[in-house]
Structure formats: C-alpha cells, structure tokens
Amino acid sequence: MLLTFQDRLRIPWRGGAKQITLDNVVTLAILIGTLLLTAVHFYLCLVIMLLLPLVLLYLKRLFGTIHPKTKFFTIWFFGSCVYLVALFELAVPLLEILPQENVGFVVLMTLAFLCLLKAKQRAVLNHLSALPADMNGVESGKGSKEQIVLFSDRDDSDDGATDSDSGRLACQLCRKYVPPRTYHCKVCSSCVLRQDHHNVWLNCCIGKSNHRLYLAGCLFTLLALLVFANLALTAVCHPTPIFTLYGIIVMMPDDCTDIFFQYDIALCFTGSVYALIMASFIAIAIVKQICFISFGLSFSEWRRREHVKRRNCLWNWKAFCFGQ
C-alpha cells in the first residue's frame, strides 16, 4: 500500500506529472512544522533559530558522507522560499504594505526562482561528453604518443595552453580527455568544465555554463529576503521612517515587544528572522564568489591550491560576464 501511495502521489507539471517521494514530503513537513513552532513562544523561537543553522550544517556534513546525492537541501531551500512567499501574501498585513512593494517582492522572488532553476537545468551542460575513440590506444601505448596526465600535473592557465612535455589532459576516473580547468565531481560522477563547487542546495555542480545564473539567482534571492524581512517587520512592529527613495518611505521596525501575544503576528516576525538568517548565509556565499571571480579563481582551484595564471580584476570580471 505504501509503494502504491508513493507511486500515485504526483503533481501536474509541464511535460507530464512529477512523482513526489515520501522523503520530499517528510522534508517539507519538518520545515513547515519547525517554522510554525517558532511562533508559539519567544524562548522557543530563540532556541530553534539558534539551533537550526547548526543542525543544517551538521546534516550537510553527514549527508556528504552517507548520501551525497540527497535532495533534502534542495527541497528545504525552495520550500523555504515558497513558505515565505505564502506567508507574505496570506499572513502579513497587506494594508500596511504598498502595492508596488508587494509587486517588487514577488518579482524579485520570481527572478530568483527562474535563475536558480535555469542554473540547475543547465548544470548538465558542464558535464563533458564521452571519451574519444583513441583513449584506449593512448593508455595501452598504441596509436597516439601523447601522455595521459593527472589533474595534479597540469597547467591550468587562462589561455588554455598546456606544457608540451605533459601532453593532453585526461581524467583517469571517467576516461576522457578534458580541457584545462576541468575537475571531476565525485557526487555527479562526471568531469565538470570550470567547476566552482558542488552546490548541495541545488543538488548540482556550478561550472562554466551556469555560474552566472547561479550568482544572479543568489543576488535576487538576497534582495528578496531583505525586502521580505523589512516589509514584514515594519508591518507587525511599530515602524520608524528612515529615508525616502523615489517617493517610497523606507521604514525600519522600532518596537517588537508585544508580537507573541497574537499567533499570526508572531508568525510574520519569526518568518522575518528566518529570512534574515537565510540572507546572511547567502550574503557570505556572494562575497566569496565576488572574491574568487576578482582573483580569477574558482572555489575548487582555491581549495586544491592549484596554480592559475591570474590577470587583473577587470579582465577576470569581463571573462566571467561574457563566459570566456
């Protein structure tokens, strides 16, 4: 009965209904139940919000060793975004929010969703095609005289040049020739062109084909979370005007002492705190990306301490923006 129920649990989707597995349902249930529980009491909210990042970091480390291809973090991230959008539209007092502010938040979150989903879809373009037919001849010493080299023996210069003594670059795990700055991802079991890192929140590798979409999605998500936190807090707390921007009065919360006397108001407050926690981690990821792009490095190259011929910051950003 359980297998039959799991097989018939589907949602309508473009190109055919998508099956929903029980582990996805359990992840969403844990996420929603945890966030709803935070609005019960202030001290309960404090404990959960302090422990939640630590628990997620521990689960990330745990799943990295026992189940690297898990969809738990992907479901958690996108489920959190959908929860915040639903909370904003249903629980946040819309009478305190201008229509253009509501539209702005929805547009930012929509752009973030589109960029990140497109980055996940284009991740497969990072994976290199199958091995040329002459690989076996090279390994056996027949045919081509070019030497098969390990990743640690290569020259990853920006101009793609390789040392004539080293020969062509090849991956010893998936048995294929690879261009410079290509790395083998053990989770994806494939060589990824200019791999930056394997992102557990999208369950895919970030490389040359989707790096710009990933960074744009992070930026839109950060802006959407900050807008949500500001609008929700100023709607449920006593707001204080700070400055005016293009005719819109920007306000900040002043007094939030009596929010836990009403459950829906407390729910908006805890959602704002959760959005700020998400925004802080995304901001750290964006700062890291900006630093690595400015230096002409990827996170994989920095972690492996591999040599890359660097150029100036302007050229690195130009190469990144135009996909060079």
C-alpha positions in Angstrom: 0.0 0.0 0.0 2.8 2.4 0.8 4.5 1.8 -2.5 1.2 2.3 -4.4 0.5 5.5 -2.5 4.0 6.8 -3.3 3.7 5.9 -7.0 0.3 7.8 -7.3 1.5 10.8 -5.3 2.2 13.2 -8.2 1.7 16.9 -9.1 0.8 18.3 -12.5 3.9 19.6 -14.4 4.9 20.6 -17.9 5.8 17.5 -19.9 3.9 15.2 -17.5 3.1 14.7 -13.8 6.1 14.6 -11.5 6.2 12.0 -8.8 6.6 13.2 -5.2 8.6 10.8 -3.0 7.9 10.4 0.7 11.3 11.8 1.7 10.3 15.1 -0.1 7.1 15.1 1.8 8.9 14.5 5.1 11.3 17.3 4.4 8.5 19.8 3.7 6.6 18.6 6.8 9.7 19.1 9.0 10.4 22.6 7.5 6.8 23.8 7.9 6.3 22.3 11.3 9.6 23.8 12.6 8.7 27.3 11.3 5.2 27.1 12.7 6.5 26.0 16.1 8.8 29.1 16.3 5.7 31.4 16.7 4.5 29.7 19.8 6.8 31.4 22.3 9.7 33.8 22.3 12.2 31.4 24.0 11.1 28.6 21.7 11.8 30.8 18.7 15.2 31.8 20.1 16.3 28.2 20.7 15.1 26.9 17.3 16.6 29.9 15.4 19.9 29.3 17.1 20.0 25.6 16.6 18.6 25.4 13.1 21.7 26.7 11.2 23.9 24.3 13.3 21.6 21.3 12.6 21.6 22.1 8.8 25.4 22.4 8.8 25.7 19.1 10.6 23.2 17.4 8.2 25.2 18.8 5.3 28.3 17.2 6.6 26.5 13.9 7.4 24.8 13.6 4.1 28.0 14.4 2.3 29.5 11.1 3.6 26.5 8.8 3.6 24.2 10.1 0.8 25.8 12.9 -1.3 23.0 13.0 -3.9 20.3 13.7 -1.5 17.5 16.2 -2.4 16.9 17.2 1.2 18.7 20.6 1.0 17.1 21.4 -2.4 13.6 20.7 -1.1 14.4 22.7 2.1 15.7 25.7 0.2 12.9 26.0 -2.4 10.3 25.0 0.2 11.6 27.8 2.4 11.2 30.4 -0.4 7.7 29.2 -1.2 6.8 29.3 2.5 8.0 32.9 2.8 6.0 33.9 -0.3 2.9 32.3 1.1 3.4 33.8 4.5 3.9 37.3 2.9 0.7 37.0 0.8 -1.5 35.4 3.5 -0.4 36.4 6.9 1.5 39.7 6.6 -1.0 42.6 6.9 -1.2 43.8 3.3 -3.0 47.0 4.4 0.4 48.2 5.8 2.2 47.4 2.5 2.0 49.4 -0.7 1.0 47.6 -3.9 4.4 48.4 -5.5 6.2 46.9 -2.5 4.2 43.7 -2.8 4.9 43.6 -6.6 8.5 44.3 -6.1 8.9 41.4 -3.6 7.1 38.9 -5.9 9.2 40.0 -8.9 12.4 39.6 -7.0 11.5 36.1 -5.8 10.3 35.1 -9.2 13.6 36.2 -10.8 15.5 34.3 -8.1 13.5 31.1 -8.8 13.9 31.4 -12.6 17.7 32.0 -12.4 18.3 29.2 -9.9 16.1 26.7 -11.7 17.7 27.6 -15.0 21.1 27.1 -13.4 20.1 23.7 -12.2 18.8 22.8 -15.6 22.0 24.0 -17.4 24.3 22.1 -14.9 24.2 19.1 -17.3 26.0 21.3 -19.9 29.0 21.4 -17.7 29.4 17.7 -18.0 31.8 16.7 -20.7 30.9 14.3 -23.5 32.2 10.8 -23.8 35.8 9.8 -24.4 37.2 9.9 -27.9 37.9 6.6 -29.5 41.7 6.8 -29.3 41.8 6.8 -25.4 42.4 3.1 -25.2 45.2 3.3 -27.7 46.8 6.0 -25.6 46.5 4.1 -22.4 48.0 0.9 -24.0 50.8 2.8 -25.6 49.5 2.3 -29.1 48.3 4.9 -31.6 48.9 8.4 -30.3 52.1 9.1 -28.4 50.5 11.7 -26.1 50.9 11.1 -22.4 47.9 10.8 -20.1 48.4 13.2 -17.2 46.7 13.5 -13.8 45.0 16.7 -12.7 47.8 17.5 -10.3 50.3 17.6 -13.1 48.6 20.1 -15.4 49.0 23.8 -16.2 45.6 25.5 -15.7 46.4 28.8 -17.4 43.7 31.1 -18.6 44.9 30.8 -22.2 44.3 27.1 -22.2 48.0 26.3 -23.0 49.5 23.1 -21.8 53.0 22.0 -21.3 54.4 20.2 -24.3 56.1 17.7 -22.0 52.9 16.9 -20.2 50.7 16.1 -23.2 46.9 16.3 -23.2 44.9 16.5 -20.1 42.9 13.4 -19.2 40.7 12.2 -16.4 41.7 8.8 -15.0 38.3 8.2 -13.4 35.9 8.7 -16.3 38.4 8.0 -19.1 38.1 11.1 -21.3 40.3 14.0 -22.4 39.5 17.2 -20.7 40.3 20.9 -21.4 42.2 23.0 -18.8 40.4 23.9 -15.5 38.2 20.8 -15.6 37.6 18.9 -12.4 36.0 15.6 -11.6 33.0 15.7 -9.3 32.6 12.6 -7.2 29.0 13.4 -6.5 27.9 13.9 -10.1 30.4 11.2 -11.3 31.4 13.4 -14.2 34.1 15.9 -15.3 32.8 19.4 -14.9 34.2 22.3 -17.0 35.5 25.1 -14.8 33.8 23.6 -11.7 33.4 26.1 -8.9 31.8 23.8 -6.4 29.1 21.2 -6.0 26.1 23.1 -4.6 24.0 20.9 -2.2 21.1 23.5 -2.2 20.6 23.0 -5.9 22.0 19.4 -6.0 24.2 20.2 -9.0 27.6 21.4 -9.9 28.3 25.1 -10.5 30.5 25.5 -13.6 31.1 27.5 -16.7 27.6 27.0 -18.2 25.6 28.0 -15.1 27.9 30.1 -12.9 26.5 33.5 -14.0 22.9 32.2 -13.5 23.8 30.9 -10.0 25.3 34.3 -9.0 22.3 36.2 -10.4 20.0 33.9 -8.5 21.8 34.4 -5.3 21.7 38.2 -5.7 17.9 38.2 -6.4 17.3 35.8 -3.5 19.3 38.0 -1.2 17.3 41.1 -2.2 14.0 39.3 -2.0 14.8 38.1 1.6 15.9 41.5 2.7 12.7 43.1 1.2 10.6 40.5 2.9 12.2 40.9 6.3 11.9 44.7 6.1 8.3 44.8 4.9 7.1 42.1 7.3 8.8 43.6 10.4 7.6 47.1 9.7 4.1 45.7 9.2 3.9 43.9 12.5 6.1 46.1 14.6 6.0 49.8 15.2 7.7 51.3 12.2 10.0 54.3 12.1 10.7 56.2 8.9 14.3 56.3 7.9 14.5 58.0 4.4 12.6 58.4 1.2 13.6 56.6 -2.0 11.8 57.6 -5.3 8.7 58.6 -3.4 8.7 55.5 -1.2 9.2 55.9 2.5 11.7 53.3 3.8 11.0 52.3 7.3 12.6 50.2 10.0 11.0 48.3 12.9 11.2 50.1 16.2 9.3 48.1 18.9 8.6 44.4 18.6 7.9 43.6 22.3 4.2 42.5 22.0 4.3 40.4 18.9 3.9 37.0 20.6 0.5 37.8 22.0 -1.1 37.1 18.6 -0.1 33.9 16.7 -0.3 35.3 13.1 1.7 38.4 14.1 4.4 36.2 15.7 4.4 34.0 12.6 5.3 37.1 10.5 8.1 38.0 12.9 9.6 34.5 13.1 9.4 34.3 9.3 11.4 37.6 9.1 14.1 36.3 11.4 14.3 33.1 9.3 14.6 35.2 6.2 17.5 37.2 7.8 19.3 34.0 8.7 19.0 32.8 5.1 20.1 36.2 3.8 23.2 36.2 6.0 24.4 32.8 4.6 23.6 33.8 1.0 25.5 37.1 1.5 28.6 35.1 2.7 28.3 32.9 -0.4 28.1 36.0 -2.6 31.1 37.7 -1.0 33.1 34.5 -1.6 32.0 34.4 -5.2 33.0 38.0 -5.8 36.4 37.5 -4.3 37.1 34.3 -6.3 35.9 35.9 -9.5 38.0 39.0 -8.9 41.1 36.9 -8.4 40.3 34.7 -11.5 40.0 31.6 -9.3 37.2 29.0 -8.7 36.5 27.6 -5.3 37.8 24.2 -6.4 41.1 25.7 -7.5 41.4 27.6 -4.3 40.7 24.5 -2.2 43.2 22.4 -4.1 45.7 25.3 -4.1 46.4 24.8 -7.8 48.3 27.3 -9.8 46.4 29.5 -12.2 48.0 32.4 -14.2 46.0 35.3 -12.9 45.2 38.5 -14.7 43.8 41.8 -13.4 40.4 42.1 -11.7 38.7 43.9 -14.7 39.8 41.2 -17.1 38.6 38.4 -14.8 35.1 40.0 -14.5 34.9 40.6 -18.2 35.8 37.0 -18.8 33.2 35.9 -16.3 30.4 38.1 -17.6 30.9 37.1 -21.3 31.5 33.4 -20.4 35.1 33.3 -21.7 
